[in-house]
Amino acid sequence: MHTSQSMRGKKLFIDAAIICFLIMAWFKLCMGIESSLEVDTAADETLYLYSGITQTTPADYGPLYGLWYWLLWWTTPDRIDLYYLNWRMTTLLPVLAFYLICRLNRVTPLVSAVAAWLLLISSINVSTWPRVSHLALFIVLLSLSAISLLRSRSRSSLAIATGLLAASYVRPELFLSYVAGLGVVLIDLIRDYRQKQLLPWLTMIITGFVQLALLIWQGVPMTGERSFVAFSQHFATSWITWNNSQLDPWNDFPYIMQTAFGDDVDTVWEAFLANPMLILRHMVQNVIRLYGIATLLPVGVVHYSATADRIDKLFLWVVLFTALGVFLMTLHLIRRSISELLFRKEHNRLRVWIIICTLLVFISIISIYPRPHYLLLLILPLLFFVIVVYTANQPLTPPRLPELVLTVSLMFLLTPMPWWSTNNQWQTPALRFLNTLNSVQQAQLTVLVPLDIAGLYIPTFKKIIAYHENGNEFMDLLDEADIVIIGSVSSSETIRRFTSYPQQYGFEPILEPYIPSLFIRSEHRQLFSTK
């Protein structure tokens, strides 16, 4: 008895030590982000941030992610600091969840630590934007831990299904996994009923009430227009590639969809019925694009050029196939087949839930587009399952102290610091832009700003006017503005002419040219104190 308690205490100590190491490596990785990691003021992340702190997120736009931002906002009211805090937290949380779920599934401490550390420094964790899928992955991994924590099949199934429903309010495509998971819940309840192992009625009522309350409060995540808009915009990228078109997929997608599928197409299913071969061609195109899956591996955290990016990916594929060769050789040497590993009876439940969590996500990915933040929800659960089955039946004796210290020390030393700068350049262009903007006497001025960044990081001005960067209303709104912000290189000839010759319209540029660009009326120029 004493020996058993001593061994358990030693295991807990090792797990706590490894978690502390992962947090230390995370601190090292994050050093310098406030001064070197760019603030992308026109990305989806900023829309999540703004809708979160204002609590205006619809059901199909990740309301739980908005709630997450709202909770962080109470501790960090400054929106720029909030942006970086969210990056820090979403970089760490999936790593801790990945380590814990590996340990709960009897993966050795050192293997779990190495796997979690590789996830920590990987490009798909560090460089992937927006960060919404990181929170969804964290919820999914915690939900899957119920298989090990809850011995009752029905109880664990209910917990996982509830977790998938919560995750679907972060990534809507996971709602399909939740619906499929309800089938597993029903099967487990029937099986327990036949074996006279019923769950307490109170447990089922509370769980059902929580799920029903979520659905009534927020609505069904996949019923809004977001999924169809995302599909339309990404289909437009394929259509433009096929037709060598100069159209903009993000703004011209309604015209492209009408050209490809005709009028009155409002859902993906209607588009499929209108032209199934075109949809299948788009899906094949997305399968080809899965080449970018190599961004998972921890090489090339920051890509500096398109050429370097291609070289990195080529190198990563070489590493990937080398690792696969080593894996197959190991199986041959120990006389264990892949099917024997993947279809072990002891992993049946885990395998079923991994399939539910990833198969429908994969279908969504090839239907829309294999962007890295979509792939995060596909790759990591599959990788976790491979680690579990590959290390099955390994001795679980704790590592010796020298082995543990040497391993974590090497990993800490190898943890990169991609944003640490020694050139005294302590602000990115966007940060200089935002700090300069904060120096304005805000109450006196009206700002004209692109629709996609209106009100996100911008201070409270007398009035904020939003415009479409590809619209025709820019000149009509210009007369009222004291400050003009140009968010990107616009396809509008009017806006390009304004940015080239602002003095003709009574404006002067602030700071050196970069995106976003900032212009102020000449009579207000003295209000700026550039930093």
N, C-alpha and C positions, 0 to 999 in steps of 0.2 A: 504493500500500500504506500509506504513511504517512498519507495523507488519510483512508483508510478507518478506520484505527485511531484517528485523532484524532476522527472523527465518532462512532465507537462510544464512545470515552471521554466525549465531550460528552453523549451520550444517557444513559449510566450516571450521570453527574454530575447531570443534570436529574432523573432518576428518584429518585436518592437524596435530592436536595433536596426534591422533592415529598413523598416519604415522611416526611422530617423535619418538613415543614410539617403533614402530616396528624396526626402524633404531637403536635405543639405545639397544634393545634386541639383534639385529643382531651383534652390536659391542661386546656385552658381550659374545655371542656365539662364536665369532671368536677369542677371546683372546687366544693367545698362539699357533695358528696354525703354525706359521713360525718355531716354535721350537719343536713342538710335532706331527703335522700331517705329516705322511710319504710322501715322494716324490716317487711315484711308477714309476721308470724309464723305465719299460717295459710294460706299459699299453697303451690302445688305446688313452688315453688322451694325452700322449706325442707325439703320431703320429699326432693328430689333431693340437697340438701346433706347431710342426715343419713345417708341411705342410701349416699352416696358416701364419707363419711369413715369409716363403719362397714363399707363394702364388703359391703352386703347388698342390692344392686340386682339383681332378676331380669332375664332377657333382654328382656322386653317393657316394661321401665321405664327404658330408656336406660342400660345399664351403662357405656358409654363416657363418658357425661356424668358418671356417678358416679366413674369413674376420674379424670376431669379434676378434679373437686372434691378427690379424694384427693391428687392431685399438688400442687394449690394449698395444701391443708391442711398439707403438710409445710413449706411456706414461711411460712404464716400460720395458726398453731394456733387463734387466737381466732376463734370462729365468726361473730361480728358483723363483724370485719375481713375474714374470708373471704367473707362475703356481698357486701361492697362490692368486694373485689378481683375476684370473679367478674364483677360488673357491669361494672367497668372493662375487663377483658380481653375479654369478649364484646361490648362496644361497639366495640372497636378491631379485633379480628382479622378480622371479615367485611369491614371497610372496606379494610384492607390487601390482603386477598385479591382484593377487587373491583377495586382499582386494578391489581394485578399481572396479573390475567387479562385486563383490558382492554388493557394494554400488550402482553402476549404475543400478542394478536389484532389488533395493528397499529392500535389506536386512539391518536390523538395524545395527547401528555402532558397538555396543558391540558384536553382533553375528559375524559380519564380522571380527572384531578385534581378537576374540577368534579363529575363523577358520584360519585366516592368521597366527596367532602365533603358532597354532598347526602344521601348515605346516612348519613354520620356524624351529622348533626344531625336526621335525619328522626325522626318520631314512632315509626315502626315499628322503628327501631333503638334509640332511647333509652328509650321508654316501654313497650315490649312485655315482658310477663311471661307465663310463665316464660322464662328465657334459654336454654333447651335448644335451640331451633331456631337460635339464633345460632351455636352450635358446629357443628350439622349443616350449616348453610349454609357455614361456613368450610371444612369437609371437602369438600363438594360442589364449591365453586369451585376449591379446590386440585386436586381430581380432574379437573375439566374442563380445567385448564391442561395436562394431559398431551397433549391434541390438538396443541398448539403445540410443546411441549417434546420430544415423542417422535415422530419422523417415521414410524416403523413403525406401520401401522394396527393390527396385532395387539397390539403392545406397548402402545400408547396405550389400546386397548380393555380390555386386561387391567388396566391401572392404574386406569382409571375404574371398572370393575366392582368392583375391590377397594376403592376409595374409597367407592363406594355401599354396599357391604356394611358397611364400618366406620361409615358415617353411619347405617345402619339400626339400629345399636346405640345411636344417640342419638335418632333419630326412627323408630320401627318401620315406618311406612308406606313409607319408602324401600326396604324390603326388596323390595317389588313392582318398584321401579325396578331394583334389582339383578338380579332374575330376568329382567326384560326385557333388561337389559344383557348377560346371558349369551348371549342370542340373537345380539346384535351381535358378541360375541367369537367365537362359533362361525362366523358368516358370514365374518368377517375371517380366521380361521384357515384355512378352506376355500379362500378366495380366494388367500391367500398360498401355500398348498400347491400350487394349480394353477399359480401363477406361479413356483414353486420358490424362494420367499422365506421359508422356514420360520424361525420363531423358534428360538433355541437351546433344546434340551430342558431344560436346567437352569433357564432363565427360566420356562418353563411349569410345571415341577415345583415350583419354589419358590413361585410365585404360587398354584398350586392347593393346595399344602400350607398356605399362610397362610390362604386362604379356608376350607378344610376344618377347620383347627384352630380358627378363630373359631366356626364353626358347632357343632363338637363341644364346645368349652369353654363357650360361652354359650347354645347352643341357637338355634332359629329365633325371631327377634324378634317375629313375629306370631302365635305359637302360644299365648300366655298369655291371661289374661282381660282385660288392660288395654284392648284395642281394643274389645271388646264393652261393657265398663263405660263407656268414653268415649262410644261410640255411644248407649248406653241413657240416660245422663245428659243428653246433648244432645238426643236425641229427646224426652226428658221435657220439656225447655224448650219445644219446639214444641207438644207435646200440651197443656201447661198454657196456652199462648197460645190455642190453638184452643178449649179448653173453659173458659177464664176460671176456672181452678182456683186454689185457694190452697195446693196442695201444694208441697213443696220438691223441685225436680228432683234435687238432689244427694243427698238422703237417701231420697226416696220413689220413686225410679226403679224399684225392683223391682215395686212395686204397679202403677205406670203401665204398665210393659212387660207385666205379666200381663193387665191390663185391655185393652191394645191388641192383643196377639198371642196371648194364652192361655198355658197352662203349657208347660213343657219347651222353651222357646226359649232357646238358649245361644249362638247365633252370629248375626251380621248376616244371613247367608244364610237361616237358619231363620226369622228375623223377616220377611224378604222373601217367602219362600214362604207364610208364614202370612197376610200381609196386604200384598200388593205395592202396592196403591194408597196405603196409608198411608205406606209408605216413600217412594214417589215424591212424595207431598205434602210430606214432610219435606225431600226434596232440593230441591224447588222453593222451599220456604221458605228454604233455605240459599242458593240462588242469589240470592234477593231480598236476603238479608243481606249479600251481597258488596258492597253499597253502602259498607260500612265499609272497602273497599279504599283509599279516599281517605286513610287514615291513613298511607300510604306517604310522602306529600309533606311537605316540611320546614316546615310551618306548624302552630303549636299544639303544640309539644313537650309542654307540660303543660296539661291541660284543667282549668279551675277550677270548672266547673259544667256541668250537662246542657245548658243553653241555649247556653253558649259552645261546647260540643262540637258541637252541631247547626249553629251558625253557621259554625264552622271547616270542617266537612265540606261544607256548601253552597258555601263559598268555594273549597274545594279542588276540588270538581267543576267549578266555573267555570274555575279555572286549568287543570284537566286537559283539558277540552274546548277551551279556548283553545290550549293547547300542541298538541293534536291537529290543530286547524285550521291552525296555523302549519306543522306537519309536512306536512300534505297540500298546502298552498300551495307549500311549498318543492319538493316532488316535482313539482308541476305546472310550476313555473318552470324546473326543471332537466330536465324531460321524462323523468322516470324514474317508472315505476309501482311500486305497492307490491309487486306480484308479482315484478317484476324485482329489487327489493331483497331480498325475503324468500327467494327461491328461486334465488339465485345459486349456481352449481355449486361455487364455491370454499368455500361455507359448508355443503355437504351434511353432512359429518360432525358439525360443531357443531350443526346443526339437528336431526339425529337424536338426539343425546345430550341436547339441551335438551328435546326432546319426551319422551324417556324419563324425564328427571328431573322434569318438571313435570306431564305429563298424568295420571299415576297419583296424584300428590299432589293435583291438582285433584279427581279422583274421590273421594279420601279426604275432602277438605275439604267437598264438597257432600253427602257421605254422613254426615259427623259434624257439623261446624259450622265456619264460616269465621272462626275466631278469629285475631287479628293474628299470633300466633306460628306458626300454621299457614300463613298467607298469606305469611310471610317466605320460605318455601321455594318458593313459586310465583312471587311477583312479581320477586324479584331475578334469578334466572336468565333470565326472560323479558326483563327490562329490559336485562340485559347483552347478550342477543342482538340486541335492537333497536338498541342503541348500536353494536354491531359492524357490523351490516349497513348502518346509516344513514351511518356514517362511512367505509365501504369506499372504497378508492382515493383517499382524501384524501392530500395530500403529507405525508410523514413527517419533513420537516425540523424540527429542534428549534426551539422558540420562542426568540425573541430574549430576552435577559436582562431588558430593561425590561418586556416583556409578562409574563414569568414572575413577576417581583417584584410587579408591579401586581396580577396575578390572585390570587396566594396571599395578598398583604397584605389585599386586600378580603375574601377568604373568611375569613381569620383574624379580622378586625374584626367580620364578620357572624356569627361563631360565637357562639351564645347561651350564657348561663350560667344555666340555669334553676334551679339549686339554690344559687346564691350568695346569701347572706342578709346584709342590713345592719341587721337589727333586733335583733341580739344574741340571737336565739333559736337557740341552737346545738345544740338537741336536739329531735328529733321526739318525739311521745308514746311511740312504741314504744321509742325509745332511752332515754327517761327511765324507762320501765317496766323495761327490761332492766338498766339501771344500778342502779336501786333494788333489783331482785331480786338482783343480785350483792352487795349490801351485807348480805345476810342471813347469819347464822352457819349455813351450809348443813348441816353435819353433824348438827345437832340436829333438823332439821325434816323433815316429810313433806309433799309437794306434790300436790295434786289438779289435774290439767291435762287439757285436751281432747285426745282421741286424736290429732288431726291435727298437733299441735305438741309432743307429748310428747318430751322429750329433745333438742329441736332447738337452742335457744339457752339452755335452762335449765341453770343450774349443777348440779353433782352434789349432790343432797340425800340425806338418809338413805334416802328412798324416794320414787319417783315413781309415782303411780297415775293411769292414763288412764281417761277416761270418754267416752262418746258424748254429744254435746251434745243429741241428740234422743232419748236413751235414758231409761230409768226408774231407773237404778241410782245416780243422783247422790246422793240422800239417804242411801242405804245406805253410800256411800263417804265421805260428809262427816264422819262421826264420827271417822274415822282421820286426817283431814287437819289440818295446821297452817296451810297456805297453800292458797288456792283461786284458780285462774286461769280466767277466763271469756273464751273466745276470740272470740265473736261474739254478736250479738243472737240468742238461742236461741228456737226455737219451743216449747221446753219450758216449761210454766207453772211447774213446780217451780223451775227455774233462774231464771226471771224474778222469782219471788217472793223467792228468795235474794238476788239482786242489788239488789232494792228495799229489803229489810229485813234486811240481814246481821246487825245487832245481835241480832235474835231468835234467831239460831243461834250466837251467841258470837263473831262475826267483825266486823272493822272494815275499811273500805275504805282503801287506800293511794293517795295522790295524787288528782288530780281525776278525775272519771269519763271514761273513754275506753275504746276497745277496743284491746287486751285489758284487762280489768279485773283488779285484784289485790286479794285480801282475805286478812287474817291474823287468827288467833285473838287475842282481846284480851290474853291473858296474855303473848303474844310480841311485842306492839306495840313494846316498847322496843328490840327487836333491829334495827329498821329505822332507818337514817339516810338520809333522803331527800336526793336530790341535785338 
